[in-house]
């Protein structure tokens, strides 16, 4: 356990706003320590910009499911590698976390998560409901927790929780009985806690409780014998505890107790001897601990001890040497710590170590991720590379590493971690000839040979002097060109030097160069004079890579062979631009090219076998090629490093997430030393690695479902989806979608996924890095959704996670439905046979009775409903049974004009004109003047009928127009039309008249009924539901909510100071105000909400599916809708400023009746009145 950040004495008095500035000043002012070298570990960062609720991290924990939990000053965070879920205090919700300032976290043996807060007591998290239970101090209950300020939590061997509090001592919590037992300081009792200010707790393997206090040192309690042992600070005893303030405690695997103190550094206690060994900061010793304020101690899975500090960064302790390596924030290095104050640490199951900082959020380090050691240039650090662009690497016989860059030569002593830099000095001929170094090699005398843009240099390590070889015009024995790109040494001791203008052979004894060019007149005719790479194989054949192909020179025979790309020969080399060459242990030659991949040369057949990106190679540009002791090839490319197994022809690729300096490497910047260590250089330094140490992350990741949606809506479950093992669906749920995550945090962006739906898919769907899937049009059946995942190195969790899904058949596809279908089919057949038998006998009778029966049936149907829309539908459908038509209209009088109430037979599904004006020359005017049924035939193109043609958007040739008359008053017209001339005869008119009498009466009855119904259900003034109708609807919704457990809310609204308005401006003005307020309230509601006038100036609102935060937001909107603008009426010249008061109540278990719920809302309303009006109150 570690100290809570707010308890550091030196920082306690800093305000929260001042602390980030303080740490930033430390960070910016910091100079690199002498122990810093160009090899550093890399940290990844997760901050508020990534979704973290706050950058101040107090504690970190990984739960048994694999989720990471992060305690901050502003909420509790759960992280799945991709997104944060934040838990905060929700006002009025007792199941939310009790305080946003989270101090400590602990998961007990049962998997329960316990959370200590700064002032909200102890919280327990329920993963099923994702809610919290809170334990707070109750002064009236001596068995409650001693304090609401919880600093530390631990669990003993018997399952009891031990709680360290601020100012109120130590508590033991019996989880079964919910009883807290208190241990407090007693000055007169030697067998008691010394200090009530508890900073940290630790329970060791012997079930001893170790307690770190603010002023009382280290307290140790044995619950079996109920004895306390106190380790005190004694400044005169170097073997005693180094400070009285104990901030963190840890027991290592050897049983040693490590104690962090506030000002005394780190202590190691030998429990057998009781002797402390202390480690303090020594400003003159860069290997000492970086700061005496120790905040946390972690022993990782490799046995390394990590020590975090306040403002001193992070320390890694070498227990053998007793030395610390410090890691500090460096604003110039984006991969360093981003904050020097670290409050807590945690190692997850994949080996990633999480560091929680004061203002920098989370810093992550995983040594498995950093497979390749990275060396690079650091500003202000002389023991780093002189430049990040690396072109050449060579290790001499004394194991010193020589690195050529775009800006100087570097000599790296890896034992002392010291770097010596060499640069060109124009005033000194004994310095490097040019700062751009292309190539490096060595001789038996220990001299280093360097190829630069200024020629070839020989460096004498004893004299520290450079001897230069360069091009001398008109001297054929000098270097052919000063840009030297590659240098190799043969068995005779001669150096072969590749330049931008030919190949040179140097006799180092005479200093004479022999030149070779692209010259057909010579036996050695190079493919091109720009030499990019050279390689001497085991047969003393010199392989020469150029921009125009590959050459091989037999040095002993002085003969040259050339290989170039032939588009018509698949077995030729794939590209002429050669960059890397090596020979494997089988004698095969491997060639890396620009854009042509990797080629293997078969000496017997003289052919090439090429491997490219299609075969799995990271990139088709290959710079460096080396074979390891296992016969595996390692390749540097333009997109990372490729590992190639020639036996099974399998590639494994690595990128920057594995610790590479960059994905882009450089020609010539590759080397393998005598120990088998490989070096690759590029544009951001170089990497060094032993191939046997490059191991895949062996831990298969935990896989969880993070989301499950049905028809694009989150599934409603009784537990979080990651805990669910089955999910029932309905027959309507034919579309599902889901999201998932692998809880391996080494490199989440490289985790891979696959899923399948057993019962539908025959094989896995490999989705790569995509973390979601979906299925549509699922049929009835039982399915199992399976998801598996691989970590960043492709290690799969084959068992993964599964979810059983059952979709029942559609009701009409069930066995009982098919039974009914069979019975119905038999009945239909029998009925059909019977009808056919009687059909001939009844045919004539049916014709005679058809008309009268139809009319009676239609009349009955018309009189069966008082709903106007139903009546109109019956009119048109009934009329079609007795008079065929192509189009029909029902018109009702609307003043002097007509309104179209129904239409059949329109050509297009477009909005139609709803009104028809009665023109003097129109046929409608004729019917209005003489309301009689008329038949019109052969009237196509007649302008008098154009309004009717336009209404139906069809040209009719014949019309029957029947006035709808009731009680000697015409209310409208029924109009039918046919596209064919002669369709209607006089008897159709008689039928229409008979039918229309019934239709007109039915329409008039429906109209009158609708008017009476509206008057009986609504308030005459405001048009809102009247009180009785509101209660009827509310009672129905109340019963439904109680039955299904859905939310329901009531809002009672009262117009403030309305009596004053009536008394001052009169009741007519008051009526206008009520109507305007009713309108504003209606506009603020959802369409599903029910608004009614309760009486006088009171209104009542019923809200479906109500939640606390939503209904409070609604109440606020209602307040603003009335008060936001003055009310202006015709009766009052002055604008009126009106407000309302609102009482809100949500349905609860103690509301047996609707009246009790309304009474609660009414009480809340009058509290709002008493508190000043123009506000709402929640009950």
N, C-alpha and C positions, 0 to 999 in steps of 0.2 A: 504493500500500500504506500501511497505518497501523500505529501502534504497538500492541503487545499490552498489555492493560490492566494486567497484573501488573508491568509494567516501569516505570511512572511512579514516580520517586523519592519524590514527596510522598505517594503513596498506597500505596507498596510495603509500608510498615510498619503499615498499617491492617489489622486482622484482617477476615476476610470478614464476620463478624457486625457489626463496627463500621461498615463502609462504608455500608450502607443508612441507618443512623442519621445518619451524617455528612452524606450527601446530603439526607436529609429535613430536617435542620436548615437546610441551605443553602436548600432550596426554600421552607420555611416562613418563613424570615427575610427572603427576598428582597423588595425593593420594586421596583415597575416602573421600568424605565429611562425617562429623559426622551424617548427616541426612540419609546417605545411610543405607538401611536395606536389609535383605535377600529377601524381596519381591520387585521385580523390573519389570518394563514393558519391553516387548521384541520388538525390532525393526528388521524388515527385510531390506535388502539392495539390491539396483539395481545400478550397476556400469558400467563402460566401458566394463567390461568382459561380461556383459549381453546384450551388443549391444548399450548402451548409447554412444552418440558421444563424450562426455567429462564429467569428474567428477566434474567440477565446475558448480554448478546449481545456476542460478540467479533468476529464477521465475518459478512458476508452475501454471497450470490452467487446469480445466476440462471443455470441451466444451459441448454444448447442446446435442451432439450425444453420449457423454460419454467417448470420447477419452481424454487421458491426454496429455497435451502439456508441454514440458520442455525446458526452455531457458538455453543455456549453452554458454561458451566462444567459442565454436566451433560448431555452428549450432543449428537449431531448431529441436526438437524431438517430434514425435507423437507416443504414446504408447497405445497398445490395451490389455495389460495384458500379452502378450506373446512375442511380437516383437516390436522393435523400427523402425520407418520410419524417416530418417534424411533428412532435407532440408538444403542445403548449397548453397553458392554463386557459380554459374556456369559461368565461364569466357565467355563473349560474349553473354550470355542469359539474356536479360533485364527482363524476366518474372521470374527469380529466385530471391531469397531473396537477398537484397542489401548488407548485411554484415553478417558474421558468428558469430560475437560477439553479442548475443542477451541479452538485458538488462531487458526488461519488456514485459508482455503480458496482453492483455485485450480483452474480448469478449463483444461486445455491445448488445443492446436489440434486434437487428436484427439477431444476431448470427454470425456477422462478426468478425473474429479474427484480432486484430491489434497487431503489433509487433514493439517494440521500440529497436533500435540498438545503438551500441556504436559510430558509425561514419557513418552509412548508412541511417540515417533518419528514417522516419516512414514507415512501410510496412503494406499493407492490403492483407490478404490471401483470394483467391477465391477458395472455396471448390469444385466447379464444375469442374474447369480446373486444380485445384491444382497449381495455379500460383500466383505470387505476383505482386502487384502494389506498386510503391515506391513514397514517397513524400519527396523531398529533398529541402534544401535551395537553392533558386535562388537569388543571389544578385541583379539581375535586376528586380525581381518581389517582391514588398513589401508585397504581399498577400500570399507568399509562407511560409513554415514553418521557424521559426526563427533560428533553429539550426539542424544540422544532428545528434546531440548527445541527444537522447531521453531517459530520466530517468524514467518517470512515465506517465501513461495514465488513464483517468477516463471519465465517461459520465454523463452529467447532465440530469435533468428530461425532457428536450426538445430535447434530442438526440444529443446535441453538444458534441464533444470530447474535453477534456482539456488535453493539452500536457505539461508536465514539461520537460524543457531542461537544459542542463548544460551550464552555463554562459550567456544564452540568454533569461531567464525569462520564462513566462507562455504564452501558446498559446491556443486560442479557435478555434476549427476547425468546420466549417459548412460543413457537409458531402454532402449536396445537392448542394451547390454552389462551393465546393472545395476552400474555402477561409479561410485563417488563420488570426485571429485577435490577435495582440500581446499585452501582458501586461508586462511591464518592470519596474525595479526599477527607481524611480525618487527621488534623495536625497532631493530636494526642495519641494516635494509634499507629504504631510502627508497622502493623500488618494491614496496611490499607494503601489505596491509590494515593500518590503524592500530589497530583495536580489535576484539577477538573477540566482543564483545557486539553482535550484530546485532539492530536493532529493526525495520527495514523494508527492502524491496527495490523497485526499479522499473527496468524495461528500456525505454529510450526508442526512438524511431523509427529511430535510427541504430545500434541494437543495443548501446548503451552500458549497462553495469550500474551503477546508482546504489545505493549502500549507505548506509543511515542507521545510525549506531552510538550507543552509550550515551555514550562519553566522547571518541570520536575524530572527531566532526563528520561531514561528508558525504564519503564515499569514492566515487570514480568509476573504473571499470575498463573499458578497451577490450580485449576478448578477441582482437581481430585483431592488435594490436601488443603485447598483453600488458603494457600500461602502466597504472599507477595514478596518479590525480590526486586530491589531497586538498584539500578546502575546510575550513579550520579556523576556529574561533571566535576573534575578536580583539576584545576589549572596547574597544580604542582605535581601531578602524576601523569607522565606521558603514556602510561598503559591504561589510563582510565578513559571514559567517554570524553570526546573532544569538545563537546558543547552541551548545554542543558536543554537546548531546543531540538527535539528529534522530529524530523520531517517525514522520513520514510524508512521502511524496514523490509528486508528480504532474506530468506534462507536459501542458500545455494544447494547444489546437488551433493556437496560434501558435508552439509550440515552446518556450515559457517553462517553466522548471522551478519548481514551487512546493514549498517545503520547510516542513514543520511541525516546530517544535521544542518541547522540554519546558518551558522557561521563557523562551524568547526570542520567542514569538509566531510569526507567519507570515512567510516569506521568499519573494521572487520572484527567481530567478536568471536573468540574461541570459547565456546560454551563450557568446555571442560576446565579450562584454566581461568576463565573470567577475564582474560587479558584482551584489551582492545588494541588493534593496530590502526593508526589513523593516517589518512592521506589528505594533505592540505595543499592548497595552491602555493607555489613558490614562483614569484615573478621572474626569477632568474633561471628557472628550470622549465623549459618548454614541454617536458615529459610529465610534469605534475598535473594534477587535476586543474581544470581551467577556472574553477570558481568554487568557493567554500559553501555557497548556498546550494545544497543538493536537494532536488525536488522529487526524484524518483530513481529507482534501481530496477534493472531488468536483466535477468539471465536468459539469453535466447536459446533456441534449440541446439545451437552449436556449442553451447557452454560459454560463450562470450558474455562478459559483464558490461552493460551499458549504464552510464550514469548521466542523468540530465541535471541541469543546473538553472538557476535564475540568473539571466544576463550573461552566462558563461558558455552557452551552447551545450553541445553534447560531447560526452567522453566515452571512449571505448577502452576498457582496462585490460592490460596484459598482465595476468596474474603471475606468470613466470618471471617477467622482468620487473614487475612492479611499476610499469609505465602506463601513462595515459596518452591516447591519441585524441586530439580535440577536433571537433567539427563545428565550425562557426558559420554564422550568416555572412554572406558576401554578396553585396548588391550587384557586383559585376558578374556574378556566376548564377545563372538562372537555375542551376541544378544543386545549389547549396541549400542549407537550411534557410528559411526565410525569416526566422526569428530566433534570437539567442536565449529566449526564456521558454523552457519546456516544462509544462505542468505534469504530464503523464505519458506513459508508454505502454504499448501492448504488442505482443507478437501473435499474429493470426496463424491458423493451421497450415497455411501455404508457406509460412516462413517470412511473410512481410511484417516488418516492424513499423508500427504506427506511433508517431510522435505528436502529441497535442501541445500546441504552443500558446503563448499569451495573446498574440495579435496576428499570427500568421496562419491560423487554421491548422490543418493536418499536414504533416510531412511524412512521407512513406519511403521506406528503404527495404529492398529485397535483394540479398546477395545472389539468389538464384536467377534473378532477372538480369543482374550485372554479370553475365557469363564471361565477358571480355573486359580485361583491365584496360582502362582508358587513360592515356597520357596526353596532356594538352597544355597550351599556353595559358598562364594566369598573370594578369596584370599585377605589377608590384611584387611578384614572386620570382626572384632570380633563379630558383631551383625548379623552374618549369621550362618548357620549350620556348625558344626565341620566337617561334611563329607557328600557327596552327596548320599551315599548308605543308604537308610532308611529302617529299619526293623520293627519299632514299633512306634505307635502314640497314645497318651492319653491326654485328657483334664481333669484337676482336677476340684474340686468344686470352685476354685477361678479363673477359666477360664484361667489358665496358661496351655500352651501346652508343653507336654513333648515328645521329639522325640529321638528315639534310632537309632543309626547309626552303621556302621562298625568301627567307630572311635569316640566313646564317646557318652555321654548323653547330650541332649540339653534341656534347660528350657527357653521357649520363652514367654515373657510377651508381648502380642500383643497390649496392650495399649501404653506401652512405646517403643515398637519395640526393646527391649533389649533382648539379648540372653546371658544366662549363660551356660557355658560349664563345664561338669564334666568328669574327666578322671581317669583312674586307676593309683594309685601311689604305686608301690611295697613297698615303705618304710612307707606307712601310711595305717593301717588296716581299718581306717574309711573312706576310699575313695571307689570309684566304684571298684567292684571285677574284672571287665574285661572291656575293651573298646568296645568289640563287644556286642551290646545290641539287644536282640531278642524280648523282651516282656516288657510291662509296664501296671500297673494297680494301683488302689488306694483303700484306706480304709476310714472309716468314720472319723478317726482322722486326716485326711489330709496327711497321710504318702503315699509315692510313692513306689510301689513295682516294682522292675526291674529284669527281667530275662536276664542273660548274659551267655557268655561261661565259666564264672568262678563261676556260682552258682546263687542264688537268693539274691537280696539286698533289704533292707528296708531303704528308705531315709526319715529322719526327717527334714522337711522344716524349723523348728524352730532352730534346732542345726546345720543344714547343715552337718550331719554325716550319713554315711552309715553303716547299720548293715548287716553283711554277713551271709548267710545260705549256707552251701556247704556240699558236700559228705564227710563223715568221714568213712574210711574203717572199716568194722566189726561193724558199728553202724547202725542197722536197723531203728533207729528213725531219722536218718539224711536224707538229700536229696539223692535220688537214683542216681543222675548223675548231674554233674556240668554244662552241656549244657542245659540251660533252654530256651525252644522255645515258650512257651505260659503260660499265667497266667490269671485265672478268679477267682472271689470271689462269694461265694454263700450267701444265706440269713442268714446263721448262722455266717457269718464273716470268714469262713474258706476259704483258698486259695487253688485252684486246680492248680497244677504245672505240665505242660507237659515237659518232658525231652527227651534226646536221648536214655534213658534207663528206660522207665516206667513212670507211672502217680503217682503223689504225692498229698496227702491232708495235708495241713499245718494247725495246730491249732496255730494261732499267739499268743495266750495267753501263751501256754506252749512251743512253739517252736518245737513241736514234729511232725514229718512227718509220714504219713501212706502211704505205698507203694503198687502199683498195677502193675502187670506184665502180660505178655503173658504166663499164667501158667494154664494148664488144671486142676490142682489139687485145684484151688481156684474158688470160685463162681464168682469172677470178673476176667475173662480170656480175656485180651485185644487181639485184632486182631494182633497187632504188638506193640513192645515196643518203637518205635520211634513215639512220639506224636508231630504232626505238628500244630494242632489247637484245641481249646476248645471253646464251646459255651454253656451257661446255658439258657434254654428257660423259658417261663412263668410258666411251670409246675414243675420247679425245676428238669428237666431232663438235665443231662450233656451230650452233644454231643461231641464225641471224634473223631477227624480226624487223621488217621495214614497213613502210606504208604501201608497198606495191607487191607484197608477197613474202614468203618464207624461203630462206636460203640455208643450206647446210654446207659447211666448209670442212673438208678432210684436211686437217693441218699437216699431217705427215705426207700426204700425196699432193697437197696443194691443188685440190680439185674442188669445184663448187657445183652443187645441185640446187635447182630452184623449183619451188612449188607455188602455184597461183590458182586462184579460183577460176573454174571452168563452168559456166552456166549450164552446159550440156552434160556435165559429169557430176553426178550426185556424190561420188566418192572423192571429189576434190575438196580442198580446204574451202570453208564456207565464205570467208572474207579475207581480203589481202592485207588488211591493216592489223599487224601482229603486235601484241602487247605483253604477253606472258608466256614463258616456256619452262617446262620441267620434264624430268625423266623419273618414272616410277620404279619401284623395286623389281618389276618384271622386265624393265628395259623399254617400256613404251614411252613415246614422246607425246606430251600433252601441250596443246597450243591454245592460248586465249586470244581472242580477236575482238575488234571493235564491231559490234553489230552482228557477228557471225557465230557467237556462242563459243563453246569449248569443243576442240577437235582432238581426237586420238589418232596418232599416226602409226600405222601398221608397217613395220620395216620390211616384212617379207613381201607384202603385196604392193607396197608403195601407195596405199590408199588411206583416206581419212574417214573416220566415223565421227559425226558431229552431234552434239547435244545442245539444245536451245531451250528457250522459255517454255516451249510446248512440251518438253520432256521434264519440266520442273525446275530448271535453272532459274535463279533469281532474276537474272538479266542477261541479255545477249552480248553485253560488253564485259569482257573478263580481263582484269589487269594482272593479277598475281595468281600463281598456281603452285601449291606445295603438297607433298604427300606426307602423311604422318606414319607412325610406327605400325599402324594397323592396316596400311594400304588404302586409307581414305584420303581423298583429295579435298583440299580446302582452297576456295576460290574467292578472291576479292573482286567485286563487280561494281556496276553503277547503281545497284539497288541492294546493297548489303553483302553479306558473306554467304556463300553456298558450301555446304558439306555434301560431297558426292561419294557414294559407294559404288565403284565400278563393277563389283561383282554382281550386285542385284540392280544396278543402274537406277539408284534411288537418290533423290536430292532432299536435303533438309536445309531450309533457308533461315537466316537470322537478320534482324534489322536493328534499328536504334533502340527499340524497346528491350533488346537483350544486352545493351551496353555498348553497342558499336559507336565509334566516334561520329559517324554519319553514315548514311546509306551510300554515299559516293566516296569511292577510293581513287587512288592515283596510280598511273603507270610507274613501275620501278620501285614503288614503296612497299616492297614485300621482302621478307627474309625468314629463314628458318635456321636457328642456331644449333650447336652441337648437342644440346639437351633435348631437341625436338620442339622447342618453343617456337611458335610462329608469330610473326609481326606483320601487320597490314597497316599502311598509312593512307591518309586521305586528306580531306579539306578541313578537318577539325581535330588534328592531332593523329595519334596512332593507337592501335590496339595490340596487346600482347596476350597470348594464351597458350596453355598446354592443351592439345586436343583431348587428352584423356580426362581433363578437368571440365570439359564442356558437357555437362549432363543435363538431361531434360528434367523439368519439374515433375517429380514422380507422383505427386499427390493429385489423384483424380478429384475434380471439383464437386462439391455439393450442388445439386440442381434443385431449384424451386420454381414453382409457378408464382408469378407476381401479379397477374391480372387474368380475369376470365370474364368475357362479355357474351351476352346472349342478345342477338339482334341489336348490337352496338351499345347495349346498356350493361353496366356492371351487374354480374350475377349476385342475387341476394342469398347469402349463406349464413349459417349460424356460427361460422368460424372463418378466419382468414384463409384465403385460397391456398396459401402455401402449407396449411395444415390439413386441407381437405383431401380425402381419398376417393370420394365419389360425388357426383352431382346429378340430381334428377332434372330432367327437362320435360316439357310438355310437347305434344305433337306439333304445336305451332313453332317451336324453337328450332328452326331448320338452319339457322346461321349462327355459328359460334366463332369467336376470335379469342386469342390468348397471348400472353406475354410471359417470358421466362428469363431466368438469370442463372449463371454459374457463379457461385459464391467463392471464387478464387480471385484474389485481389492483386496477384503478381502483375498481370497486364490484362485487365478486363477487356481492353479493346481487341485482344488477340484470342479470346475465348471463342470456341466454335460450338455450333449447335446442330442438332438433328431431331426431328420429331416424326411421329407417324400416328395414325388413327387406326388401331387394330379393328378389323371389321369393315374397313374401307380401303386402306392402303396396303399394298402387298410388300412394300419396302420402305426404308427410311427416306425421309426428305431432308437432305443436307442443306441447311440454310446459311452455312458459313458463319459470319458474325451477326447475322440478322436474328433478333431475339423475339420474333412474333410470328404467328401463323393464324390461319383461319380456314374454315370449311363452310361451304354453302350447300343448300338443297340436300341436307341430310335426311335420309329416310328413317323409318322406324327400325329400332334394333338396339342391341347392346354393343357399345364400343369401349375401347380403352385408349385414352390419349397417353402416349409415352413420349417423354422428352429426355434426351441425353445430351451431355456436353463434354467438351474437351478443354483442358487448360491451355495456357499460352504456348505450351510445347507439344500440344496435340495428344496428350494423355486423356483418354476417354473414360468417363464414368458410364459404363455400359448399362448398369442397372437404372441409373437416372431416377426419374420420378414418373409416377403413373396416376391417372385419374379415370375412374370408371364413369361412363356416361350412358344413361339409358333414355331412349326416346320412345315413348309408347306410340302405337299406330294411330292414325287418324280415326275418329269415331266411325266413319263410314267404311273403314277397312278392318274393323274388328270382327271376330267370329260371330258375335250376335247380330252385327249388321248384315253379314252375309246370309245368316239364317232368315232374317226379315226379308232380304232381297229375294230369297228363294220362295218364301211364302207369298210375297207380293206378286212375283212373276206367275206363280200358279194361279193366283186369284185373277190376275189380269187376263190370262189365257181363257179361263173359264168364263169370265165376264164377257170377253170378246165373242166367244162362241155363242153365248146366250143372246147377246145383242144382235149379232148377225142373223140369228134364227128369227128374231122378232122384227128385224129391220124392215123387211118387205111389207109385213102386215101393217106396220105403223107409219109407213112413209107418207101416205096421203093425209092421214090424220095429223101427223106432225107438221106438215106444210100449212094446214088450215089453222092449227093452233099456235104456230110458231110466233106469229106477230103478236097475238094477244098475250101469250105467255111472256114474250120478251118485254112487252110494255109493263106487265105486272111486276116482272122481276126487276126491271129498271126502276120502277116506282118504289118498290120495296127497298132497293139499294140506296136510292136517293134519300129516303126517309130514315135510313138506318144511321145516319151520321149528321151531326150538327157542325162538323168542322168544314169550313168553306173550301179548303184545298181538297179535302176528300170528296166533297160534293162536286167540285169542278171536274175532278178526275173521273168520277162516276158518270157525269154528264157526257164527257167526250167518249169514254169507252162504251157506255151504254148506247149512245147514238150510232156508233160504228156497227153495232150488232143488227140494227134495223135499216140503216141507210148507209151504203158504202160511200166513202169520201177519200180524197187525196190530201186534203188539208182542212183544218177546223180551227175556229177562233171563238173564244168566249170574251165578250166585251162588257164592261160595266161602266155606267155613267160616272163621270168624274167632272162635276160642274157641267159646262157646256160641251165638254169633250168626252172621249171614251178612254178607258184604261184597259189594256190587254191583260186578262187574268190567266188565260191558258191558251196554248197553241200546240197543235200537232201537225206534223208534216213539213216542218221547216227543213230547208236544204242543208244549211251549214250550222255547225255548233258554235255560233258567234252570238254575242249579246244582241238581242233584238230591241227594236224601238218599243218602249213600254206604253206610250200614249199615242192616240190618233186624234188629230184635230178634226172637228166637223166643218169641212168646207161647204160653202153654199151649193156648189155644183156636184158634191160627192153623193154617192148612193146612200151614205149613212144619213145625210140630211133628209133625203126622201123618206127613209124609214121613220126618222124622228117625227117628221111632220105627219105621216100617216102610218102609225104603228101596226102594220099588217104583214103577214108572212108573204114573201114574194120569191118567185123563181125567175132566174135570169139565165138565158142560154145563149151560147155563141157570142160571148162578150170579150173575147181575147183582144187586147190592145185598147180596150175602152178606158179612157182616162178617168171616168167616174169611179172605176174600181181600182185605181192605182194604189190607194192606201192599203187595200186588202192584199193586193199582189205583193206590195213591199213588206207587209207584216209576215207573210209566209215565204217570201223570196222565191215564189214559184208562179208561173203563168197558169191561171185557171180559165177554163173555157165556159164553165157553168157554175152558178152559185145558187144556194138557197139561204135567204136571210130571214131569221125568225126573231121578232122582238120578244124580250123577256118581260112579261107584264104580270104584276101582282097587285091586287087591290086597286085595279084600274090605273096603276102607275107603272110606266116603263122604267125598268132598272138597268137594262142592257140588251145585248143581242147575242144570239147563237148563230154562227155563220159556218156553213160547210161549202167546200168547193171540190170540183172534179176537173181533171185536165182534159177530159173528153167531152165533146159536144153531145147533147142528147142523153146525157147520163141520168137526168132527173125528169120525172113525169109529175102530173098533178097529184097522183096518189101519194108521192113522196112528200108533197106539201102537207096533205092531210095527216100523214104519219108524224111529220115534224111538229105540226100544231099540237097534236095530242101529247106528244112527248114533252114539248116545251112548257105546257101548263104545269106538269109535275116538276120540271126543272126549275122554273121561276119560283115556285113556292118553296122548294128545297133551298134555293140560294138565299131567299129572303129570310127563311127561318135560321139558316146558318149565320147570316150577317147579324141578325138580332141577337142570337145566342152568343156570338163572339163579343158583341158590345157589352152584354150583361155580364159575361164571364170576366172581362177585363175590369169592369167596375167593381166586381165582388172581390177581386184578388189584389188590387193595387190601391195605393193611397191616392186620393183624388187630387191632392195638391202637388206632390212631388213625383208621382208616377212610380214610386218605389213599391215594393211589396208591402202590403199592410201587415199589421202586427199578427193577425191570426194566420195569414198565409205564411209569413216568415216562421212562425212557431211550428206550423205543420212540416215545412221543409227541414227546419233545424232538428225537429224531433226524429225525423227519418234518418238524417245524417248522423245524429248522436248515436242512435242504435247501431248503425252500420259501423261507426268508429269503435264502439265498445265491442262489437262482435269480432272484428278483424284486427283490433289492436292498432289501428292507424291513428295518426295525429289529427287533432281537431282543436281549433281555437275560436274563442268568442271575443269580439271587441265591442265594447259599449262606448258610444261617442255622444258627447253632449256639447251643444253650442254654448260657448262662454258668453255671459252677460247678455243673453238674448232678451231677457225681460226689459233691460234698459233700452234695447233697440226698439222693442214694441212700444214701450212707454214714451219714447222720444219721437219716433218717426211714424208710429201707427202700425196697425196690424197688416195693412196692405203691403207696406214696406217689409214687415217681418215675413210675410208669406213669400215675397220675392227672394229674400235672403235664404229662406229654407230651401227653395227650389235650386238656387245657385249652389249652395253648400252640398245638396244631394247630388248635383251633377258633378261637382269636383270630387266627391268621395267615390262616385261610380267610376270616374276615369282613373283613379289610383288603384283600382282592384283588378285582379285577374278575372277572366271570364268565368272561372269555376267558383269564385267566391260569391256569397249570397248577402245582399244588402237590403235592409228593410227599415221602415220608419217605425220606431218603437213607440213613439208617442210624443207629442209636443215638439220640443227641439232635440229629442233624443233619437239616435239611430243605432241599429244593431247590425253587426257583420259576423258572418260565420265563414271560417277559413278551413278548407280541406287540407289534409296531409300537412298540418302545421308543425313547424319546428321552431325552437326558441329564437334562434338568430333571424330566421326569415320573418316571423311574425313581429319581432321588434322592429325590423327594417320597414315592414308594412305600416306599423303605427307611426313611425317617423315620417313616412311619405304622406300619410293622411294629415298629420299636423302641418307639414309644409304645403300641401295642396290648398289648404284653407287660408293659411296665414301669409302665403307668398305674394298674394296680390289683393288689393282692396276690392270690395264688392260694390258694384254700381247698379242701382235700380232706377226704374222710372219713377218710383214713388219718393225717392230721396235724392236730392240734388248733390249731396255731399258723398264722396266715396267712404265706405264703411270698412274699418279694419276689424275683421272678425277672426276669432281663434276658436279652437276646440280643445277639449280634454278627452283623453282616451284611457279606458281601463281594459287590460288584456288578461285573459286567463286561458291556460292550456288544459286540455282534458287530462285528468289524473285518476289514479285508482280510487281515490276517495270521493269521486263525483258519481254518486249512484243515479242522479237524475240530471236532465238538462237544466232544470231550474237551479240546482246547486251550482252548476258551472256558470250560469248567467249571474247568479248572486255573487260569485267570486269576482267576475269581471266588473260587476256594478260596484263592489267594495273598492276595487282597484281604481275605478273611475273617480270615486269621491275622494280617495287619497290624492289623486292627481289634482282635483279641485282644491283640496286643502293646501297643497304644496305650491300653489301659485297659478294654476291653470296653464293652458297652452303647453301641455306636456302629456306624457303617457306614463302609466305605472303598470308593472307586471305583478300578477298575484303569484 
